[in-house]
Amino acid sequence: MEKLYKLFYETSGICSDSRKITKDCLFICLKGENFNGNVFAESAIENGAKYVISDEQNYCNQKTIFYVDNALIFLQKLANYHRNQFSIPVIGITGSNGKTTSKELISCVLAKKYNVLFTEGNLNNHIGVPLTLLRLKAEHEIAVIEMGANKFFDIQELTQIAEPTLGIITNIGKAHLEGFKNFEGVLKTKKELYDSIENTKGKIIINNDDSILKSILPSDIKCITYGEKSNSDIEGELVKMTPFVEFKWKSNDYNSPVIPTNLIGKYNFYNFLAAIAFGVQFDIDPQLINKALETYNPTNNRSQVKETAKNKLILDCYNANPTSMKSALESFAQIPTKEKTFIIGDMLELGDESIKEHENIIELIDKLNLKGFYVGSIFKTILNENNNAFDTRENAEVYFNANQFTDQLILLKGSRGIGLEKLESLF
């Protein structure tokens, strides 16, 4: 295996998509329910790959196409082997919500002083994490690795590959319940990051206001805390939301001015504090930390605010689960604007808890006295004859085409599969 690992250093990098072969790359033949990369082993060489790793012997010649028992496991072991050629800090990030935004904010802050490798997009699974680690080069000084989980032991698997030296769990909520069955399953799986950091005697950055996270924290592990509480290492104050978050922070020897940002919601206030905690840990000048946070702009429909000719839109359509939906609606209610309307979509992948969790959101909306619309078959089933509920996005489009909105603050929030971002042009 070590001989095969060394082939990697003769190539220009890893490729696992036959449509994206680059000259002198190492093509690894991955398989899934609907694809088999081994079929493209020979054509990968023809299209410029230097070597190929295949787990089907009939494609192998042991000269340019090499056989392994399992190509995915080879990829993961290669990534771990490569990661261990570096003695740099490796930061592991997981959580039910906010891990991608936190990853970007942390990387943005650290980049003010260091050459940082970080997860691109949301490549945070058993394939994405290895591919990220295999992008490590000699010039990198810190790696920031996002880790997602859909089922038991996912985080344990990813920490064994990445071997993080510092870690953060953004929060633990009700996400991907189909894979975990219940909240306790989510809790146990996310805690695997803390267990990994404890084993390597690393350091945890933790939200001091989050009782759930504190309840699973190993007793003797090194920590940096952040939060609104006065005993936090990084103490923050949410000044206002306009709808953008404006906040202040302080540490032992620094008090910041009010920092304007381009993100909305109290949940992002905590993401900012997490990024500050990492900045302080790595001795970055507070003024540079502030600058990084002020200038960060979200992408991919994550807490984006857009002005149109008629309205102001809050686009948060990348994903949704009970925790993130509750946070988004509570923050929406706190924004000091009279004319505002929510449009929320079904929360997917909740398994047996789906109906109950959607009912909880409807009750929360009543409590917050918000007005708006529901999109998706789950909400429609519960609300039945309610004229503000649509079973499909297409039916919602018909309504919004016929009923124009002006001078409104509009929240669009739902699971990616509902596709609420396609309503944007109607407002």
N, C-alpha and C positions, 0 to 999 in steps of 0.2 A: 504493500500500500504506500509506503513512504516513497518508493520509486515512482509510483503514479502521481503522488503529490508533487514531486519535483517537476513533472511535466508542466504543471501550472506555471512555473516560473520561466518556462521557455515560450509562453504564449503572451498574447496581448490582453488577456482577461477572459472571464467566463461568459458564456452565452448558453441560455437554455431555451431559446425561442428560434426555431428553424427559419423564421422569416426575418431574423435580425442578425444573421451571421456576419461577423466582421473579420477582416484579414488577420490570420494567425491566432484566432481565438481558440479556447478550449470549449468545445460543445459537449454539454452533458445531457444525455437522453433521458429526460424525465417522462413519467407516465401519469395519466389520470383517467378518470372515468370515460372521457371523450377524446383522448388523444394519446399517442404513443410516439415519443421522440425518437425511439430506435429506428423507426421507419425512415427517418431522415439522416441516419448516420453517414451513409455514403455520399449523399448529396451535400451534406455539410462540408465534407472534405473538398468536394468539387467546387463549392462556393467560397472557399478560402479559409476554412477552419484548419488549424495546424494539427490538432488532435481531437479525438472524440472518445468519450467514456460511454459505454453501452452495457446494459445488463441483459442483453440477449446475444448469445454466443454466435448465432448464425450471421450476425452483422460484423463480427470482429475479425481483424487480421493480425492483431498484436504488433502492428507496425505504426499505424496511424489511428486505428480504432481498437481501443483496449476494453477488455471485459472486466466487470465487477459484478458481485452478487446483486447489489441494489444501488442504482445510480443516485437516488435521493440520499441514502445514507452516506454514500461516498461524498456527495456535495457537502453534507453537514460535517463530516469528519475532516474534509479538506479545509472547510472554513475554520474549524476549531484549531487545526494544525497551523493555519496561516495566522490566526489571531494570536497564537502563542509565540510567534516570532517577534511580537511587539510587547514592550513593557509599559505602554502608555495607559492612562486611565480609560476605562470603558464604563460608560454610564448606561444602565438598563432602565427603561421607562415602560411601565404598564399602568393599567387602570381601566375602569369601565367607561369613563368619559375623559376627554381632554388630553389624551396621551399624544396625539399628533400635534395639537397646538402647543402643548408643553415642550415637545421635542423641538419644534421649530423655534420657540422663544428661547429655550436653553441654548440651542445651537447658535442663534443670532447673538446672544450675549457673549458666549464663549469665543465666537469668531472675532470679537473686538481685540483679542490678544493672542489667540491660538489658531493653528490650522486644524479645522474640525472636520471629521468624517461623520455624516449623519444619515439616517434612513431617509431615502427619497420616497415622497408620497406616503403611502401606507403599506410599504413592503415589510410587514411586521410579523409574518408567519414562518412556518418551518422551511419555506423556500426563500422568502424575502430576507430574513435575518442572515442566512449564510451568504447570499449574494451581496449583501451590504458589507459584511466582514471581509469578503474577498476583494473589495475595492480599497482596502487599507494599503497605503504606500508609506515609504520611509518618511515622507514629509509630514504625515499626520501626527498631531500631538495629543489629540483626544478623540475618542469615538463615542457617538451618542446613538444608541440602538433602541428603537421602539419595538416592543414585544406585545403582540396581540394574543388573545386566547378565545377559543370557541368551545373547548371541552377540557375535561380533567387532564392535568399533567402537561398541558401545552407550555406553560411558563417554565416548568422544570426542564423540559426538553430544550427550550430556547436558552435558558441560563447555562445549561451544560455545553452548549455550542459557543456562546459569547463570553462566558465567565466574567460577568461584570464586577467591577471593583467598587462602584457606587450605584445606588439605586433609588428610584422613587416610584411609589404607587400614587397616582393622582387622586384616585378615590375608588371606592368599591360600591357598585350599585347593581341594579337588576338589568344586566345586558346578556344577550345570547343564552337565555334560560333554557332553550331547547337542548343545548349541549350540556348544561350544568344541572338541569332539573330544578334547582332552587337556589336561593340567595347564598345558603351555606356552601354550596358547591363553588359559586363564584369566589367567595371569601377564601376558601381553602386553596383554590388555584392561584389567585393573585398573591397570596402569602408566600408562594414558592419563590418569589423574587427576594423577599426578606430572608428566607431560609438560605438562599444561595449566597447573599451578601454576608450573612452571619458565618457561614462556613469558610468564607475567604477573608474574614475579619476586615471587611470593608466598612463603608459608611452609608447611612441612610439619610435622605432628605425627606422630611415628613411634615404634613399639615398638622400643626398643633391644635387646630380647632376641630379636627376630625376624630371623634371618639372611636369610630370603628377601626380606623388605621392604628390608633394608639393601643387598642385592645389586642392586636395581633403582633405588636412590635416585640422582638426578642429583648429580654431585660438588660442584657449587658452589651448591646450593640452601640457603636458610636453614631450620633445623630446630629443633624442641623435642623432646627425647627423653624417653621414660618407660620404666620397667621395673624389674626387680630388680637390675640391674647397678649398681655403685657410681658409675659415670661417667655415669649418666643425669641429665638435668635434674630430672626428677621420679622419685625413687627410692622404690619401694614394698616393703613386706614383708607377705606373706600370713601372718597370725598363726594362724588356724584356720578350719575350716569345720564348722558345728554343726547342720544343713548350711549355714547362712548364712555368707557370707564376712565375716570380720573382718580388718581390715588396718590398717597404718600407712603414712604417707608423709612424705617430707621433701623440701625444696628447699634452695636456698642459705641461706635465712634463716628456715626454719620446720621444726619437727618436730611431727608430729601425735600426738595420743593414739590409742589403738585405736578404730577406727571400726566400729561394728556396722552391718550392712546387711540388706536384705531380698532379696538375690539369692544364688544358689548357684553354685559352680563356679569353678575357677581362671580360666577364660576370662572370667568377669565381673570378676575381680580386675583384669585388664588393661583392661577397659572403664571401670572406675572410674578407673584411672590416666590414661587418655586424657582423660576429662572433667576431671580435675584439671589436666592440662596446658593445656587450653583456658581453664580458670578463671584459672590463673596468667598466661597470655598476655594476658588481658583484665583483669588487675589486680583480681580479685575477692578479698575478704578470705578467708583460709584457713578461718576459723570458719564463714563462710557456705557455702563449698565443702563442708565436712564435713557441715553441716546438710542441704544439698541431697541428698547421697549417702545419709545415714542415713534420710531420710524417703521416698526414692523407692521406689515399689511397682510391680512389673511387672504387665502385663496381657496378654491375648490368648494365654494358654498358653505364655508365654515364661518359662521358669525360675521358675514359680510354685510355692510350697510351700503345701499346704493340709492342715489337720488335719481328719480325719473322726472319727466315733465309734469307728472300729476301727483306722485306720492313719494314717500321714503320707505324703502324695503329693507327688512332684516332677513337675509338669506341664511338659513341654517338647515339645509336640506341634505347634508351628507349622510347623517345617520340619526337615529332616535331610539331611545329606550326610556323606561319610566323615570330614571334618575335625571337624564339630560333634558327630557321633556318638562319635568317639574321645575328644574332650574331655569329653563328658558322662559316658561310662562311666569314664574315668580319675578324674574328680572324684568320681563315685559311689563308686568303690572306696576313695577316700581318706577318706570320711566315717566317723568312728569309731562306727558302729552295727553290731551283730552281725547283727540280723535285717533283711535287706534283699533286695529282689527287683526285677529289671529286667523291663520289658515294652517291647520295642522293635519298631518297624515298619519295613517296607521303606524304603530310600532311593531315591527316584524321580529320573528325568531324568539317569541316569548313562551312558546309551548303551551302547557296547560294553564299557565298564569295569564294568558293573553286577555281574555274577557275581563277578568278582575282588574288588571292593571289599566286597561282602557277606561273602565268605569271609574277608577280612582282619579284619572286625569279629568274626566268630565266633572266629577265632584269638586276637584280643585279649581277648575275654571269657574264654576258657580260661586265658590267661596271668594275668588279673586274679583268677581263681578266683571269679567272680561266678555267681550262680544266677538263672534267670529264664526268660522266655518270648519267643518270636519270632512276629510277626504279619505276614503278607503272602505273596504267591505266590513271591517271589524267595527269601526265607529258607526257605520250605517246600520249594522245589525242591532247594535245597542240602542241607537237613537230612533230607529225605525222611521216614523212619519215626520221627523223633524226636517223642516225645509232647508235647514242650514247644513245638512249632512248629505254627501254624495258618495255613491258606492265606487265610483271610478274617477280618476283625474280628468278623463275626457268629458264626463258629465259636468264636472266642476267648470271646465273650460267653457262649455256652452253657457252656463249661468253667468260667469264673469265677463264673457263677451257681450252679453245682453245687459249687464248691470255694471256700469262704470263707477270706479272709485276715484275720489279726488281729495287731496289734502289729508291723507291718512298716513299713519305709521303702521305698516303691515308686516307681521311676522309670518314667515313661511318656514315651518318646521315639520320634518317627518323622516321616516326611514328612506334610504336611498332608492329602494324598490318602488316607492310611490311616485317619485319623479316630480315633486312639487316645483323644482326649479324651472320646469317647462311652463309654469304659469307666470313667470317673471314678466314676460313681454306684454301681458294683459293689463299691467298696472303702471 
